[in-house]
Amino acid sequence: MDIRTVLLVDDEPDIRQIAELSLRMVGQWDVTCCGGGADAVERASAAPPDLVLLDVMMPGVDGPETLRRLRAVPRLVRVPVIFMTAKAQKHEIEHYLGLGAA
């Protein structure tokens, strides 16, 4: 898969900055950043990305709820979503995969 556009969703500005810099410089990807789930759904609906990198633990609309909302938009159903999280125990990973994460 040739990834051109990435939607990066994380509530922590430092993480967004480091990840965006890495994705742009190393991967040479076009990156759009969002600080929360509601904004991510709005932006992805307007301009579907090739990939979504999504934080799990965010205030308000968390990662799993953001994924559910993304999947409710027909043109976003096939966009791969990868969770970025420190919560990576086996049962948590299985839960994320069950939600439709890549």
Backbone atoms as SQL, in Angstrom:
CREATE TABLE atoms (id INTEGER PRIMARY KEY, chain TEXT, resi INTEGER, resn TEXT, atom TEXT, x REAL, y REAL, z REAL);
INSERT INTO atoms VALUES
  (1, 'A', 1, 'MET', 'N', 0.848, -1.183, 0.000),
  (2, 'A', 1, 'MET', 'CA', 0.000, 0.000, 0.000),
  (3, 'A', 1, 'MET', 'C', 0.891, 1.243, 0.000),
  (4, 'A', 2, 'ASP', 'N', 0.622, 2.134, -0.909),
  (5, 'A', 2, 'ASP', 'CA', 1.381, 3.375, -1.001),
  (6, 'A', 2, 'ASP', 'C', 0.645, 4.443, -0.203),
  (7, 'A', 3, 'ILE', 'N', 1.130, 4.741, 0.986),
  (8, 'A', 3, 'ILE', 'CA', 0.463, 5.698, 1.857),
  (9, 'A', 3, 'ILE', 'C', 0.945, 7.093, 1.525),
  (10, 'A', 4, 'ARG', 'N', 0.000, 7.956, 1.247),
  (11, 'A', 4, 'ARG', 'CA', 0.328, 9.338, 0.923),
  (12, 'A', 4, 'ARG', 'C', -0.122, 10.290, 2.010),
  (13, 'A', 5, 'THR', 'N', -1.313, 10.050, 2.568),
  (14, 'A', 5, 'THR', 'CA', -1.843, 10.967, 3.575),
  (15, 'A', 5, 'THR', 'C', -2.145, 10.221, 4.864),
  (16, 'A', 6, 'VAL', 'N', -1.751, 10.818, 5.963),
  (17, 'A', 6, 'VAL', 'CA', -1.944, 10.225, 7.279),
  (18, 'A', 6, 'VAL', 'C', -2.685, 11.237, 8.149),
  (19, 'A', 7, 'LEU', 'N', -3.726, 10.761, 8.821),
  (20, 'A', 7, 'LEU', 'CA', -4.409, 11.563, 9.825),
  (21, 'A', 7, 'LEU', 'C', -3.922, 11.084, 11.178),
  (22, 'A', 8, 'LEU', 'N', -3.250, 11.952, 11.902),
  (23, 'A', 8, 'LEU', 'CA', -2.667, 11.639, 13.202),
  (24, 'A', 8, 'LEU', 'C', -3.545, 12.257, 14.280),
  (25, 'A', 9, 'VAL', 'N', -4.076, 11.416, 15.181),
  (26, 'A', 9, 'VAL', 'CA', -5.016, 11.888, 16.194),
  (27, 'A', 9, 'VAL', 'C', -4.467, 11.572, 17.580),
  (28, 'A', 10, 'ASP', 'N', -4.133, 12.615, 18.331),
  (29, 'A', 10, 'ASP', 'CA', -3.616, 12.446, 19.685),
  (30, 'A', 10, 'ASP', 'C', -3.872, 13.732, 20.456),
  (31, 'A', 11, 'ASP', 'N', -4.259, 13.600, 21.713),
  (32, 'A', 11, 'ASP', 'CA', -4.556, 14.785, 22.520),
  (33, 'A', 11, 'ASP', 'C', -3.309, 15.441, 23.086),
  (34, 'A', 12, 'GLU', 'N', -2.171, 14.789, 23.008),
  (35, 'A', 12, 'GLU', 'CA', -0.915, 15.333, 23.543),
  (36, 'A', 12, 'GLU', 'C', -0.145, 16.083, 22.452),
  (37, 'A', 13, 'PRO', 'N', 0.002, 17.402, 22.590),
  (38, 'A', 13, 'PRO', 'CA', 0.706, 18.183, 21.568),
  (39, 'A', 13, 'PRO', 'C', 2.129, 17.706, 21.301),
  (40, 'A', 14, 'ASP', 'N', 2.858, 17.297, 22.340),
  (41, 'A', 14, 'ASP', 'CA', 4.244, 16.836, 22.144),
  (42, 'A', 14, 'ASP', 'C', 4.287, 15.575, 21.290),
  (43, 'A', 15, 'ILE', 'N', 3.371, 14.659, 21.522),
  (44, 'A', 15, 'ILE', 'CA', 3.329, 13.420, 20.738),
  (45, 'A', 15, 'ILE', 'C', 2.972, 13.737, 19.291),
  (46, 'A', 16, 'ARG', 'N', 1.994, 14.611, 19.098),
  (47, 'A', 16, 'ARG', 'CA', 1.631, 15.013, 17.730),
  (48, 'A', 16, 'ARG', 'C', 2.833, 15.623, 17.010),
  (49, 'A', 17, 'GLN', 'N', 3.564, 16.496, 17.696),
  (50, 'A', 17, 'GLN', 'CA', 4.689, 17.173, 17.061),
  (51, 'A', 17, 'GLN', 'C', 5.789, 16.184, 16.663),
  (52, 'A', 18, 'ILE', 'N', 6.158, 15.296, 17.565),
  (53, 'A', 18, 'ILE', 'CA', 7.218, 14.331, 17.272),
  (54, 'A', 18, 'ILE', 'C', 6.786, 13.359, 16.181),
  (55, 'A', 19, 'ALA', 'N', 5.558, 12.854, 16.293),
  (56, 'A', 19, 'ALA', 'CA', 5.070, 11.903, 15.292),
  (57, 'A', 19, 'ALA', 'C', 4.952, 12.564, 13.919),
  (58, 'A', 20, 'GLU', 'N', 4.427, 13.777, 13.895),
  (59, 'A', 20, 'GLU', 'CA', 4.291, 14.474, 12.619),
  (60, 'A', 20, 'GLU', 'C', 5.654, 14.711, 11.974),
  (61, 'A', 21, 'LEU', 'N', 6.609, 15.154, 12.759),
  (62, 'A', 21, 'LEU', 'CA', 7.956, 15.388, 12.246),
  (63, 'A', 21, 'LEU', 'C', 8.550, 14.097, 11.678),
  (64, 'A', 22, 'SER', 'N', 8.404, 13.011, 12.407),
  (65, 'A', 22, 'SER', 'CA', 8.932, 11.720, 11.957),
  (66, 'A', 22, 'SER', 'C', 8.253, 11.249, 10.677),
  (67, 'A', 23, 'LEU', 'N', 6.936, 11.333, 10.643),
  (68, 'A', 23, 'LEU', 'CA', 6.199, 10.873, 9.463),
  (69, 'A', 23, 'LEU', 'C', 6.540, 11.701, 8.230),
  (70, 'A', 24, 'ARG', 'N', 6.687, 13.007, 8.409),
  (71, 'A', 24, 'ARG', 'CA', 7.014, 13.881, 7.270),
  (72, 'A', 24, 'ARG', 'C', 8.457, 13.679, 6.795),
  (73, 'A', 25, 'MET', 'N', 9.395, 13.684, 7.743),
  (74, 'A', 25, 'MET', 'CA', 10.809, 13.647, 7.363),
  (75, 'A', 25, 'MET', 'C', 11.265, 12.260, 6.951),
  (76, 'A', 26, 'VAL', 'N', 10.888, 11.257, 7.714),
  (77, 'A', 26, 'VAL', 'CA', 11.345, 9.900, 7.423),
  (78, 'A', 26, 'VAL', 'C', 10.464, 9.242, 6.366),
  (79, 'A', 27, 'GLY', 'N', 9.162, 9.312, 6.565),
  (80, 'A', 27, 'GLY', 'CA', 8.246, 8.661, 5.646),
  (81, 'A', 27, 'GLY', 'C', 7.849, 9.498, 4.457),
  (82, 'A', 28, 'GLN', 'N', 8.115, 10.802, 4.539),
  (83, 'A', 28, 'GLN', 'CA', 7.742, 11.755, 3.505),
  (84, 'A', 28, 'GLN', 'C', 6.251, 11.681, 3.199),
  (85, 'A', 29, 'TRP', 'N', 5.463, 11.535, 4.246),
  (86, 'A', 29, 'TRP', 'CA', 4.015, 11.481, 4.134),
  (87, 'A', 29, 'TRP', 'C', 3.427, 12.856, 4.376),
  (88, 'A', 30, 'ASP', 'N', 2.273, 13.074, 3.828),
  (89, 'A', 30, 'ASP', 'CA', 1.492, 14.280, 4.093),
  (90, 'A', 30, 'ASP', 'C', 0.688, 14.002, 5.360),
  (91, 'A', 31, 'VAL', 'N', 0.862, 14.812, 6.380),
  (92, 'A', 31, 'VAL', 'CA', 0.264, 14.548, 7.695),
  (93, 'A', 31, 'VAL', 'C', -0.701, 15.660, 8.079),
  (94, 'A', 32, 'THR', 'N', -1.878, 15.249, 8.520),
  (95, 'A', 32, 'THR', 'CA', -2.842, 16.160, 9.125),
  (96, 'A', 32, 'THR', 'C', -2.979, 15.738, 10.574),
  (97, 'A', 33, 'CYS', 'N', -2.911, 16.688, 11.495),
  (98, 'A', 33, 'CYS', 'CA', -3.000, 16.377, 12.919),
  (99, 'A', 33, 'CYS', 'C', -4.316, 16.875, 13.508),
  (100, 'A', 34, 'CYS', 'N', -4.829, 16.092, 14.440),
  (101, 'A', 34, 'CYS', 'CA', -6.030, 16.455, 15.194),
  (102, 'A', 34, 'CYS', 'C', -5.774, 16.188, 16.663),
  (103, 'A', 35, 'GLY', 'N', -6.342, 17.016, 17.510),
  (104, 'A', 35, 'GLY', 'CA', -6.179, 16.845, 18.948),
  (105, 'A', 35, 'GLY', 'C', -7.292, 16.056, 19.607),
  (106, 'A', 36, 'GLY', 'N', -8.274, 15.608, 18.823),
  (107, 'A', 36, 'GLY', 'CA', -9.375, 14.862, 19.423),
  (108, 'A', 36, 'GLY', 'C', -10.187, 14.110, 18.392),
  (109, 'A', 37, 'GLY', 'N', -11.011, 13.211, 18.893),
  (110, 'A', 37, 'GLY', 'CA', -11.781, 12.322, 18.033),
  (111, 'A', 37, 'GLY', 'C', -12.831, 13.010, 17.184),
  (112, 'A', 38, 'ALA', 'N', -13.571, 13.946, 17.759),
  (113, 'A', 38, 'ALA', 'CA', -14.631, 14.611, 16.991),
  (114, 'A', 38, 'ALA', 'C', -14.043, 15.366, 15.801),
  (115, 'A', 39, 'ASP', 'N', -12.949, 16.068, 16.027),
  (116, 'A', 39, 'ASP', 'CA', -12.272, 16.785, 14.954),
  (117, 'A', 39, 'ASP', 'C', -11.760, 15.812, 13.898),
  (118, 'A', 40, 'ALA', 'N', -11.250, 14.671, 14.332),
  (119, 'A', 40, 'ALA', 'CA', -10.725, 13.672, 13.397),
  (120, 'A', 40, 'ALA', 'C', -11.810, 13.155, 12.464),
  (121, 'A', 41, 'VAL', 'N', -12.986, 12.876, 13.009),
  (122, 'A', 41, 'VAL', 'CA', -14.089, 12.373, 12.185),
  (123, 'A', 41, 'VAL', 'C', -14.506, 13.435, 11.168),
  (124, 'A', 42, 'GLU', 'N', -14.566, 14.664, 11.607),
  (125, 'A', 42, 'GLU', 'CA', -14.946, 15.761, 10.708),
  (126, 'A', 42, 'GLU', 'C', -13.935, 15.918, 9.574),
  (127, 'A', 43, 'ARG', 'N', -12.655, 15.931, 9.916),
  (128, 'A', 43, 'ARG', 'CA', -11.614, 16.111, 8.895),
  (129, 'A', 43, 'ARG', 'C', -11.529, 14.917, 7.947),
  (130, 'A', 44, 'ALA', 'N', -11.611, 13.699, 8.511),
  (131, 'A', 44, 'ALA', 'CA', -11.537, 12.504, 7.668),
  (132, 'A', 44, 'ALA', 'C', -12.730, 12.424, 6.731),
  (133, 'A', 45, 'SER', 'N', -13.881, 12.842, 7.204),
  (134, 'A', 45, 'SER', 'CA', -15.074, 12.829, 6.351),
  (135, 'A', 45, 'SER', 'C', -14.931, 13.802, 5.190),
  (136, 'A', 46, 'ALA', 'N', -14.313, 14.939, 5.444),
  (137, 'A', 46, 'ALA', 'CA', -14.130, 15.959, 4.406),
  (138, 'A', 46, 'ALA', 'C', -13.052, 15.571, 3.401),
  (139, 'A', 47, 'ALA', 'N', -11.982, 14.947, 3.886),
  (140, 'A', 47, 'ALA', 'CA', -10.858, 14.560, 3.026),
  (141, 'A', 47, 'ALA', 'C', -10.297, 13.234, 3.534),
  (142, 'A', 48, 'PRO', 'N', -10.822, 12.110, 3.044),
  (143, 'A', 48, 'PRO', 'CA', -10.392, 10.809, 3.559),
  (144, 'A', 48, 'PRO', 'C', -8.882, 10.589, 3.420),
  (145, 'A', 49, 'PRO', 'N', -8.229, 10.221, 4.534),
  (146, 'A', 49, 'PRO', 'CA', -6.793, 9.934, 4.479),
  (147, 'A', 49, 'PRO', 'C', -6.566, 8.496, 4.000),
  (148, 'A', 50, 'ASP', 'N', -5.311, 8.182, 3.717),
  (149, 'A', 50, 'ASP', 'CA', -4.952, 6.810, 3.365),
  (150, 'A', 50, 'ASP', 'C', -4.777, 5.950, 4.611),
  (151, 'A', 51, 'LEU', 'N', -4.521, 6.604, 5.752),
  (152, 'A', 51, 'LEU', 'CA', -4.272, 5.902, 7.013),
  (153, 'A', 51, 'LEU', 'C', -4.616, 6.830, 8.168),
  (154, 'A', 52, 'VAL', 'N', -5.137, 6.246, 9.256),
  (155, 'A', 52, 'VAL', 'CA', -5.373, 6.998, 10.485),
  (156, 'A', 52, 'VAL', 'C', -4.529, 6.383, 11.593),
  (157, 'A', 53, 'LEU', 'N', -3.724, 7.198, 12.261),
  (158, 'A', 53, 'LEU', 'CA', -3.008, 6.802, 13.470),
  (159, 'A', 53, 'LEU', 'C', -3.762, 7.431, 14.620),
  (160, 'A', 54, 'LEU', 'N', -4.277, 6.597, 15.539),
  (161, 'A', 54, 'LEU', 'CA', -5.269, 7.047, 16.502),
  (162, 'A', 54, 'LEU', 'C', -4.887, 6.672, 17.928),
  (163, 'A', 55, 'ASP', 'N', -4.802, 7.677, 18.781),
  (164, 'A', 55, 'ASP', 'CA', -4.558, 7.464, 20.208),
  (165, 'A', 55, 'ASP', 'C', -5.782, 6.792, 20.821),
  (166, 'A', 56, 'VAL', 'N', -5.569, 5.883, 21.750),
  (167, 'A', 56, 'VAL', 'CA', -6.680, 5.199, 22.421),
  (168, 'A', 56, 'VAL', 'C', -7.256, 6.060, 23.531),
  (169, 'A', 57, 'MET', 'N', -6.386, 6.587, 24.386),
  (170, 'A', 57, 'MET', 'CA', -6.842, 7.304, 25.575),
  (171, 'A', 57, 'MET', 'C', -6.833, 8.812, 25.338),
  (172, 'A', 58, 'MET', 'N', -8.014, 9.346, 25.048),
  (173, 'A', 58, 'MET', 'CA', -8.173, 10.781, 24.858),
  (174, 'A', 58, 'MET', 'C', -9.413, 11.223, 25.638),
  (175, 'A', 59, 'PRO', 'N', -9.412, 12.450, 26.144),
  (176, 'A', 59, 'PRO', 'CA', -10.610, 12.937, 26.828),
  (177, 'A', 59, 'PRO', 'C', -11.742, 13.166, 25.826),
  (178, 'A', 60, 'GLY', 'N', -12.951, 13.117, 26.309),
  (179, 'A', 60, 'GLY', 'CA', -14.101, 13.315, 25.426),
  (180, 'A', 60, 'GLY', 'C', -14.334, 12.080, 24.587),
  (181, 'A', 61, 'VAL', 'N', -14.102, 12.206, 23.290),
  (182, 'A', 61, 'VAL', 'CA', -14.279, 11.082, 22.370),
  (183, 'A', 61, 'VAL', 'C', -12.966, 10.307, 22.313),
  (184, 'A', 62, 'ASP', 'N', -12.936, 9.123, 22.926),
  (185, 'A', 62, 'ASP', 'CA', -11.699, 8.337, 22.957),
  (186, 'A', 62, 'ASP', 'C', -11.471, 7.624, 21.622),
  (187, 'A', 63, 'GLY', 'N', -10.348, 6.917, 21.543),
  (188, 'A', 63, 'GLY', 'CA', -9.981, 6.241, 20.304),
  (189, 'A', 63, 'GLY', 'C', -10.999, 5.223, 19.821),
  (190, 'A', 64, 'PRO', 'N', -11.442, 4.283, 20.684),
  (191, 'A', 64, 'PRO', 'CA', -12.431, 3.309, 20.217),
  (192, 'A', 64, 'PRO', 'C', -13.731, 3.958, 19.717),
  (193, 'A', 65, 'GLU', 'N', -14.193, 4.995, 20.384),
  (194, 'A', 65, 'GLU', 'CA', -15.407, 5.686, 19.925),
  (195, 'A', 65, 'GLU', 'C', -15.138, 6.433, 18.622),
  (196, 'A', 66, 'THR', 'N', -13.949, 7.002, 18.485),
  (197, 'A', 66, 'THR', 'CA', -13.584, 7.658, 17.232),
  (198, 'A', 66, 'THR', 'C', -13.597, 6.655, 16.091),
  (199, 'A', 67, 'LEU', 'N', -13.033, 5.472, 16.319),
  (200, 'A', 67, 'LEU', 'CA', -13.030, 4.429, 15.292),
  (201, 'A', 67, 'LEU', 'C', -14.460, 4.046, 14.919),
  (202, 'A', 68, 'ARG', 'N', -15.327, 3.897, 15.898),
  (203, 'A', 68, 'ARG', 'CA', -16.728, 3.549, 15.622),
  (204, 'A', 68, 'ARG', 'C', -17.372, 4.619, 14.734),
  (205, 'A', 69, 'ARG', 'N', -17.097, 5.873, 15.040),
  (206, 'A', 69, 'ARG', 'CA', -17.662, 6.972, 14.251),
  (207, 'A', 69, 'ARG', 'C', -17.075, 7.027, 12.840),
  (208, 'A', 70, 'LEU', 'N', -15.777, 6.748, 12.729),
  (209, 'A', 70, 'LEU', 'CA', -15.157, 6.704, 11.403),
  (210, 'A', 70, 'LEU', 'C', -15.782, 5.608, 10.555),
  (211, 'A', 71, 'ARG', 'N', -16.015, 4.457, 11.148),
  (212, 'A', 71, 'ARG', 'CA', -16.569, 3.319, 10.419),
  (213, 'A', 71, 'ARG', 'C', -18.035, 3.541, 10.024),
  (214, 'A', 72, 'ALA', 'N', -18.693, 4.490, 10.660),
  (215, 'A', 72, 'ALA', 'CA', -20.085, 4.809, 10.324),
  (216, 'A', 72, 'ALA', 'C', -20.179, 5.675, 9.067),
  (217, 'A', 73, 'VAL', 'N', -19.053, 6.204, 8.615),
  (218, 'A', 73, 'VAL', 'CA', -19.012, 7.030, 7.404),
  (219, 'A', 73, 'VAL', 'C', -18.648, 6.112, 6.241),
  (220, 'A', 74, 'PRO', 'N', -19.553, 5.892, 5.287),
  (221, 'A', 74, 'PRO', 'CA', -19.302, 4.915, 4.216),
  (222, 'A', 74, 'PRO', 'C', -17.966, 5.064, 3.496),
  (223, 'A', 75, 'ARG', 'N', -17.549, 6.281, 3.211),
  (224, 'A', 75, 'ARG', 'CA', -16.297, 6.447, 2.457),
  (225, 'A', 75, 'ARG', 'C', -15.047, 6.213, 3.306),
  (226, 'A', 76, 'LEU', 'N', -15.222, 5.997, 4.631),
  (227, 'A', 76, 'LEU', 'CA', -14.083, 5.748, 5.516),
  (228, 'A', 76, 'LEU', 'C', -13.995, 4.300, 5.988),
  (229, 'A', 77, 'VAL', 'N', -14.929, 3.474, 5.563),
  (230, 'A', 77, 'VAL', 'CA', -14.998, 2.092, 6.049),
  (231, 'A', 77, 'VAL', 'C', -13.704, 1.319, 5.792),
  (232, 'A', 78, 'ARG', 'N', -13.071, 1.562, 4.670),
  (233, 'A', 78, 'ARG', 'CA', -11.872, 0.786, 4.297),
  (234, 'A', 78, 'ARG', 'C', -10.550, 1.482, 4.644),
  (235, 'A', 79, 'VAL', 'N', -10.617, 2.644, 5.247),
  (236, 'A', 79, 'VAL', 'CA', -9.386, 3.349, 5.631),
  (237, 'A', 79, 'VAL', 'C', -8.777, 2.616, 6.832),
  (238, 'A', 80, 'PRO', 'N', -7.528, 2.161, 6.721),
  (239, 'A', 80, 'PRO', 'CA', -6.910, 1.477, 7.860),
  (240, 'A', 80, 'PRO', 'C', -6.707, 2.425, 9.041),
  (241, 'A', 81, 'VAL', 'N', -6.984, 1.912, 10.221),
  (242, 'A', 81, 'VAL', 'CA', -6.790, 2.668, 11.456),
  (243, 'A', 81, 'VAL', 'C', -5.859, 1.867, 12.344),
  (244, 'A', 82, 'ILE', 'N', -4.787, 2.502, 12.797),
  (245, 'A', 82, 'ILE', 'CA', -3.831, 1.876, 13.702),
  (246, 'A', 82, 'ILE', 'C', -3.871, 2.635, 15.009),
  (247, 'A', 83, 'PHE', 'N', -4.119, 1.917, 16.094),
  (248, 'A', 83, 'PHE', 'CA', -4.122, 2.549, 17.405),
  (249, 'A', 83, 'PHE', 'C', -2.701, 2.756, 17.896),
  (250, 'A', 84, 'MET', 'N', -2.461, 3.920, 18.479),
  (251, 'A', 84, 'MET', 'CA', -1.202, 4.212, 19.165),
  (252, 'A', 84, 'MET', 'C', -1.537, 4.229, 20.650),
  (253, 'A', 85, 'THR', 'N', -0.917, 3.333, 21.400),
  (254, 'A', 85, 'THR', 'CA', -1.284, 3.237, 22.804),
  (255, 'A', 85, 'THR', 'C', -0.237, 2.515, 23.622),
  (256, 'A', 86, 'ALA', 'N', -0.236, 2.823, 24.896),
  (257, 'A', 86, 'ALA', 'CA', 0.587, 2.081, 25.847),
  (258, 'A', 86, 'ALA', 'C', -0.197, 0.884, 26.375),
  (259, 'A', 87, 'LYS', 'N', -1.490, 0.846, 26.091),
  (260, 'A', 87, 'LYS', 'CA', -2.355, -0.247, 26.539),
  (261, 'A', 87, 'LYS', 'C', -2.282, -1.365, 25.501),
  (262, 'A', 88, 'ALA', 'N', -1.313, -2.251, 25.674),
  (263, 'A', 88, 'ALA', 'CA', -1.055, -3.252, 24.648),
  (264, 'A', 88, 'ALA', 'C', -1.006, -4.675, 25.199),
  (265, 'A', 89, 'GLN', 'N', -1.817, -4.952, 26.194),
  (266, 'A', 89, 'GLN', 'CA', -1.911, -6.329, 26.662),
  (267, 'A', 89, 'GLN', 'C', -2.734, -7.128, 25.655),
  (268, 'A', 90, 'LYS', 'N', -2.564, -8.427, 25.667),
  (269, 'A', 90, 'LYS', 'CA', -3.187, -9.282, 24.659),
  (270, 'A', 90, 'LYS', 'C', -4.697, -9.039, 24.551),
  (271, 'A', 91, 'HIS', 'N', -5.394, -8.986, 25.663),
  (272, 'A', 91, 'HIS', 'CA', -6.848, -8.797, 25.600),
  (273, 'A', 91, 'HIS', 'C', -7.220, -7.417, 25.054),
  (274, 'A', 92, 'GLU', 'N', -6.377, -6.428, 25.301),
  (275, 'A', 92, 'GLU', 'CA', -6.637, -5.093, 24.772),
  (276, 'A', 92, 'GLU', 'C', -6.437, -5.068, 23.255),
  (277, 'A', 93, 'ILE', 'N', -5.373, -5.703, 22.803),
  (278, 'A', 93, 'ILE', 'CA', -5.111, -5.781, 21.365),
  (279, 'A', 93, 'ILE', 'C', -6.245, -6.510, 20.653),
  (280, 'A', 94, 'GLU', 'N', -6.703, -7.613, 21.235),
  (281, 'A', 94, 'GLU', 'CA', -7.817, -8.358, 20.654),
  (282, 'A', 94, 'GLU', 'C', -9.069, -7.494, 20.580),
  (283, 'A', 95, 'HIS', 'N', -9.291, -6.690, 21.622),
  (284, 'A', 95, 'HIS', 'CA', -10.438, -5.777, 21.629),
  (285, 'A', 95, 'HIS', 'C', -10.335, -4.763, 20.496),
  (286, 'A', 96, 'TYR', 'N', -9.160, -4.144, 20.308),
  (287, 'A', 96, 'TYR', 'CA', -8.966, -3.162, 19.258),
  (288, 'A', 96, 'TYR', 'C', -9.158, -3.793, 17.867),
  (289, 'A', 97, 'LEU', 'N', -8.623, -4.970, 17.687),
  (290, 'A', 97, 'LEU', 'CA', -8.797, -5.663, 16.406),
  (291, 'A', 97, 'LEU', 'C', -10.266, -5.970, 16.166),
  (292, 'A', 98, 'GLY', 'N', -10.967, -6.351, 17.224),
  (293, 'A', 98, 'GLY', 'CA', -12.390, -6.612, 17.127),
  (294, 'A', 98, 'GLY', 'C', -13.199, -5.390, 16.747),
  (295, 'A', 99, 'LEU', 'N', -12.692, -4.224, 17.087),
  (296, 'A', 99, 'LEU', 'CA', -13.356, -2.970, 16.714),
  (297, 'A', 99, 'LEU', 'C', -13.106, -2.600, 15.259),
  (298, 'A', 100, 'GLY', 'N', -12.121, -3.264, 14.643),
  (299, 'A', 100, 'GLY', 'CA', -11.820, -2.981, 13.251),
  (300, 'A', 100, 'GLY', 'C', -10.500, -2.291, 13.010),
  (301, 'A', 101, 'ALA', 'N', -9.673, -2.187, 14.046),
  (302, 'A', 101, 'ALA', 'CA', -8.342, -1.569, 13.868),
  (303, 'A', 101, 'ALA', 'C', -7.441, -2.496, 13.075),
  (304, 'A', 102, 'ALA', 'N', -6.462, -1.909, 12.401),
  (305, 'A', 102, 'ALA', 'CA', -5.492, -2.699, 11.633),
  (306, 'A', 102, 'ALA', 'C', -4.383, -3.175, 12.555);
